[in-house]
Amino acid sequence: MSDILSLLLLSTIIAALITLGWWLLIASEGVYLGRWMVILLYDRFAHKYDGVKQYQREYEEMFVAKPLMDAIKPQANPMVLDVATGTGRLPLALARHQSFEGHTVAADLSRKMLHHATKNFYPYESATFIWCPAENLPFPDNTFDIVTCLEALEFMSNPQAVVQELVRVLRPGGMLLTSQRVNTKLMPGKTWTSQQLQEILKEAGISDAKAQIWTVDYRKVWGTKAGESAPKGVQPLDHILRCPKCTEQTMRLEKGEWLCESCAKRAKVGVDGVIELYPLY
């Protein structure tokens, strides 16, 4: 083989490896390499995430917070759970909405994304940030008036289990807001069609699911949990936060840590205010 052909072959291999690396680590955000890689990448690039996404706070308030608040009128004080909150875009959008008098519990499995979420959220006080997995939420059934999970299901290890958890903690008659990725070329096997997502939501207990145009890559998908119940409104965290070990035992705040009186497990609260439940799982 001539030197030129060897050089061309080597160049082709290098280009293919670079393309593969870009697809695995950037385009698909590590999802094909497992949950550990997704978390690692989010932790690594948390400080650059908002700059890459370029969220416009006014748009978030207009196209996410306002429709949510309009949908639950006349209630103004919903108890909200935002799963895979990232850098806190949804809690911030709600906090900035003039009629929001509720409280958002914002959960994520990337500790550094949560740290940046707390920085973004300052000086608002209507959210609590918790480090925990989406597949095993530390709350009782039927706890929240609104549950959201945006631009995240396709990056979950078991998205159907996550949907089941989202619906489990939502009260009957409560509002679920999630998203469907429509830019699917770079994520084969990790996305759902509109029909598939609606079937999954229906099986989980969501009725009247509907999709709306949102961004280039995503549709918003709305639905309500079957049944009826009175609005929950804002609830103290020590009434709803369960110990991940005991599952049924609620935790209480004691000397800056969340304590389970049953198994004596303690969850630290970071200097940024994030409740660090994940080590207890």
Backbone torsions as a table, in degrees:
resi	resn	phi	psi	omega
1	MET	NA	132.3	-178.0
2	SER	-70.1	162.0	178.9
3	ASP	-61.2	-35.8	-179.4
4	ILE	-66.1	-44.3	179.3
5	LEU	-65.7	-38.3	178.0
6	SER	-63.2	-41.2	178.8
7	LEU	-65.5	-40.7	178.2
8	LEU	-64.8	-42.0	179.2
9	LEU	-63.7	-43.9	178.8
10	LEU	-62.5	-41.7	178.5
11	SER	-63.2	-40.7	179.3
12	THR	-64.1	-43.0	179.5
13	ILE	-63.9	-44.3	179.8
14	ILE	-62.6	-43.4	179.1
15	ALA	-62.5	-40.4	179.4
16	ALA	-65.1	-40.5	179.1
17	LEU	-66.7	-39.7	177.6
18	ILE	-63.4	-43.4	179.0
19	THR	-63.6	-43.3	178.6
20	LEU	-62.5	-44.1	178.8
21	GLY	-62.6	-41.8	178.1
22	TRP	-61.7	-42.8	-179.3
23	TRP	-66.2	-45.5	-176.6
24	LEU	-70.2	-36.8	-171.8
25	LEU	-101.3	-29.7	-175.3
26	ILE	-108.1	-60.6	-174.4
27	ALA	-62.3	-42.8	-178.6
28	SER	-102.6	6.7	174.2
29	GLU	52.6	35.5	172.9
30	GLY	79.5	4.1	-171.6
31	VAL	-64.4	-30.4	-179.5
32	TYR	-77.1	-9.5	-180.0
33	LEU	-100.4	-0.6	177.3
34	GLY	107.4	163.3	-175.7
35	ARG	-60.8	-36.0	-178.6
36	TRP	-59.2	-37.6	180.0
37	MET	-71.6	-39.3	177.7
38	VAL	-59.1	-46.8	-179.9
39	ILE	-64.0	-43.9	-179.7
40	LEU	-58.5	-43.9	-178.6
41	LEU	-67.8	-42.2	178.7
42	TYR	-64.3	-40.6	176.5
43	ASP	-62.4	-42.3	-176.2
44	ARG	-66.2	-37.8	-173.5
45	PHE	-110.6	16.1	-178.4
46	ALA	-56.1	-38.0	-176.6
47	HIS	-71.7	-15.5	179.4
48	LYS	-107.4	-5.2	-170.1
49	TYR	-59.3	-49.1	-178.2
50	ASP	-63.6	-35.7	178.6
51	GLY	-66.1	-36.3	178.1
52	VAL	-70.8	-46.4	-177.3
53	LYS	-72.7	-32.0	179.1
54	GLN	54.1	50.0	176.8
55	TYR	-65.1	138.0	173.3
56	GLN	-100.1	115.6	-173.6
57	ARG	-60.4	-35.5	178.8
58	GLU	-65.0	-39.0	178.6
59	TYR	-68.2	-39.7	178.8
60	GLU	-61.1	-40.7	178.6
61	GLU	-67.8	-40.0	-176.3
62	MET	-72.0	-42.8	-170.6
63	PHE	-102.8	-6.7	177.4
64	VAL	-122.9	-59.6	-175.2
65	ALA	-65.2	-48.2	-177.4
66	LYS	-61.3	-48.2	178.0
67	PRO	-59.9	-36.5	177.6
68	LEU	-63.8	-47.6	-178.6
69	MET	-67.5	-35.4	176.2
70	ASP	-64.6	-36.6	-175.8
71	ALA	-69.7	-25.5	-176.0
72	ILE	-106.1	6.6	179.1
73	LYS	-52.5	142.6	8.2
74	PRO	-90.2	4.4	-179.9
75	GLN	-63.8	134.0	179.2
76	ALA	-118.6	-7.4	-173.8
77	ASN	-119.4	50.4	-176.0
78	PRO	-67.3	148.6	167.3
79	MET	-90.1	118.3	-171.6
80	VAL	-115.9	141.0	170.8
81	LEU	-119.1	124.2	176.4
82	ASP	-113.2	109.8	-177.5
83	VAL	-93.5	139.0	-173.5
84	ALA	60.2	52.3	-174.3
85	THR	-68.0	-20.1	-179.0
86	GLY	62.5	-124.2	179.8
87	THR	-92.9	20.1	169.8
88	GLY	82.6	31.2	-176.5
89	ARG	-63.1	-42.6	-177.1
90	LEU	-73.5	-46.5	175.5
91	PRO	-55.7	-38.1	179.8
92	LEU	-68.7	-41.7	179.0
93	ALA	-61.1	-42.2	178.1
94	LEU	-66.7	-42.8	-178.9
95	ALA	-61.0	-32.8	-178.7
96	ARG	-80.4	-13.4	-179.2
97	HIS	-75.5	132.2	-169.9
98	GLN	-64.8	-25.6	-176.7
99	SER	-100.9	2.2	-177.2
100	PHE	-78.3	120.2	177.0
101	GLU	-122.1	15.6	-175.9
102	GLY	-93.7	-160.4	179.6
103	HIS	-141.1	140.0	179.6
104	THR	-113.1	129.0	168.4
105	VAL	-96.8	119.0	-173.7
106	ALA	-112.2	119.5	-174.3
107	ALA	-116.6	145.2	175.5
108	ASP	-158.7	160.1	179.0
109	LEU	-102.3	-2.4	173.7
110	SER	-98.6	111.1	-177.0
111	ARG	-63.5	-37.6	-177.2
112	LYS	-74.6	-30.8	174.0
113	MET	-64.2	-39.8	177.5
114	LEU	-64.1	-37.6	178.0
115	HIS	-60.3	-43.9	178.9
116	HIS	-70.6	-30.0	175.7
117	ALA	-61.5	-42.5	179.8
118	THR	-65.4	-35.1	177.7
119	LYS	-68.5	-41.8	178.4
120	ASN	-63.6	-33.1	-172.1
121	PHE	-78.4	-20.9	179.2
122	TYR	-60.2	133.9	12.0
123	PRO	-102.1	16.6	-178.7
124	TYR	-69.8	159.1	-176.3
125	GLU	-130.5	11.1	-173.7
126	SER	-94.5	32.0	177.7
127	ALA	-148.5	150.4	172.8
128	THR	-122.2	133.0	-176.6
129	PHE	-108.0	129.5	-173.9
130	ILE	-128.9	133.2	176.9
131	TRP	-90.4	104.3	-178.2
132	CYS	-162.4	161.0	-179.6
133	PRO	-81.1	151.5	-179.5
134	ALA	-74.4	-24.5	-176.4
135	GLU	-78.2	-11.9	-176.8
136	ASN	-145.5	77.5	-174.5
137	LEU	-76.9	134.6	-173.2
138	PRO	-85.4	53.8	-177.9
139	PHE	-140.9	152.2	177.4
140	PRO	-68.8	167.0	173.9
141	ASP	-59.6	148.8	168.2
142	ASN	58.9	43.4	-173.7
143	THR	-94.4	-34.1	-167.4
144	PHE	-112.2	148.3	175.1
145	ASP	-78.0	-34.1	-179.4
146	ILE	-135.2	135.9	172.5
147	VAL	-128.0	132.1	-179.0
148	THR	-128.3	152.2	175.0
149	CYS	-156.7	102.1	-170.4
150	LEU	-111.7	134.9	175.1
151	GLU	52.6	42.9	-172.9
152	ALA	-139.0	-30.0	-172.1
153	LEU	-56.3	-37.9	-177.8
154	GLU	-69.7	-12.4	178.7
155	PHE	-101.0	3.5	179.9
156	MET	-86.2	148.6	177.3
157	SER	-67.7	-36.3	-179.7
158	ASN	-137.0	78.7	-174.0
159	PRO	-62.1	-32.4	179.3
160	GLN	-67.0	-36.6	175.8
161	ALA	-65.0	-36.2	177.6
162	VAL	-64.6	-44.3	178.1
163	VAL	-58.6	-43.8	178.3
164	GLN	-58.8	-40.4	179.0
165	GLU	-68.4	-41.5	178.5
166	LEU	-57.0	-43.3	-177.4
167	VAL	-75.1	-35.6	-179.7
168	ARG	-57.3	-44.2	-175.2
169	VAL	-86.3	-3.8	177.5
170	LEU	-86.7	135.7	179.6
171	ARG	-71.9	152.1	173.5
172	PRO	-55.8	131.1	-176.0
173	GLY	86.7	-5.3	179.7
174	GLY	-78.0	165.9	-173.6
175	MET	-99.3	128.4	172.4
176	LEU	-107.5	132.1	174.0
177	LEU	-126.9	117.4	175.1
178	THR	-132.9	-166.4	-176.5
179	SER	-142.2	155.2	176.9
180	GLN	-120.1	124.1	178.7
181	ARG	-75.0	128.2	179.6
182	VAL	-106.8	-18.2	173.4
183	ASN	-89.2	91.1	-167.7
184	THR	-108.8	-0.1	-172.4
185	LYS	-59.7	-35.3	-174.6
186	LEU	-96.3	5.4	-178.5
187	MET	-134.3	56.4	-179.1
188	PRO	-60.9	134.7	177.7
189	GLY	81.7	-3.7	-177.7
190	LYS	-111.8	-1.3	-177.3
191	THR	-121.8	163.1	179.3
192	TRP	-116.9	148.7	169.4
193	THR	-75.4	167.7	178.3
194	SER	-58.8	-41.5	-179.3
195	GLN	-65.4	-42.9	179.5
196	GLN	-62.5	-44.9	-179.2
197	LEU	-64.4	-42.1	179.8
198	GLN	-64.2	-36.9	177.6
199	GLU	-66.9	-40.9	178.7
200	ILE	-64.1	-42.5	178.5
201	LEU	-65.4	-40.2	179.8
202	LYS	-64.6	-42.9	178.3
203	GLU	-63.2	-31.0	-179.9
204	ALA	-79.8	-12.8	178.1
205	GLY	112.7	14.9	179.4
206	ILE	-97.8	130.9	178.9
207	SER	-110.3	157.0	174.4
208	ASP	57.8	38.8	178.6
209	ALA	-68.0	137.0	179.0
210	LYS	-143.7	148.9	-178.7
211	ALA	-109.0	147.6	177.8
212	GLN	-133.2	146.4	173.8
213	ILE	-60.9	138.1	-177.8
214	TRP	-135.3	-75.0	-179.4
215	THR	-124.3	-179.3	178.6
216	VAL	-60.4	-37.9	-174.1
217	ASP	-97.7	-15.8	-170.9
218	TYR	-138.7	150.9	163.9
219	ARG	-106.1	146.7	168.4
220	LYS	-81.7	140.6	178.1
221	VAL	-126.1	119.7	-175.9
222	TRP	-108.8	152.5	172.8
223	GLY	-171.1	165.2	177.3
224	THR	-119.5	148.1	177.7
225	LYS	-75.4	136.1	-178.6
226	ALA	-57.4	143.4	179.9
227	GLY	100.9	-177.1	179.8
228	GLU	-137.0	148.2	174.3
229	SER	-161.7	160.6	179.7
230	ALA	-71.5	147.0	175.8
231	PRO	-54.5	142.2	-179.5
232	LYS	-80.1	-41.8	-174.6
233	GLY	70.0	179.1	-178.0
234	VAL	-64.1	131.8	180.0
235	GLN	-125.2	144.3	175.5
236	PRO	-61.1	142.2	-176.5
237	LEU	-63.7	-33.2	-179.0
238	ASP	-73.2	-2.2	173.4
239	HIS	-92.4	-16.3	-172.3
240	ILE	-127.6	-15.7	-176.0
241	LEU	-81.8	116.4	-177.6
242	ARG	-98.6	150.3	174.8
243	CYS	-71.2	126.5	179.2
244	PRO	-62.9	-23.8	179.7
245	LYS	-82.0	-47.8	-177.5
246	CYS	-85.4	-16.3	177.5
247	THR	64.1	-41.4	-177.5
248	GLU	-101.5	-17.5	-175.1
249	GLN	-83.4	125.2	175.8
250	THR	-76.0	158.9	-177.1
251	MET	-109.0	157.5	177.3
252	ARG	-131.0	152.4	-178.8
253	LEU	-82.9	126.3	-179.7
254	GLU	-142.7	116.9	177.8
255	LYS	52.6	44.2	175.2
256	GLY	79.7	8.7	176.6
257	GLU	-131.9	153.7	176.6
258	TRP	-94.1	120.5	-171.5
259	LEU	-110.8	136.2	169.9
260	CYS	-97.4	117.4	-177.3
261	GLU	-72.1	-17.2	-178.7
262	SER	-80.8	-50.7	-176.6
263	CYS	-109.2	-0.9	177.5
264	ALA	67.2	14.1	175.4
265	LYS	-71.0	145.2	-178.8
266	ARG	-125.9	137.1	175.2
267	ALA	-110.1	124.3	-179.4
268	LYS	-74.3	156.9	171.5
269	VAL	-112.3	120.6	-177.8
270	GLY	-65.7	165.2	178.6
271	VAL	-63.0	-20.6	176.6
272	ASP	-88.2	0.0	177.8
273	GLY	94.2	-3.3	-179.4
274	VAL	-73.1	130.5	175.7
275	ILE	-81.2	118.0	-170.8
276	GLU	-95.5	77.2	-179.7
277	LEU	-80.0	-25.7	-169.5
278	TYR	-54.5	-41.1	179.6
279	PRO	-60.3	-16.8	-179.5
280	LEU	-82.5	-13.7	-176.9
281	TYR	-75.8	NA	NA
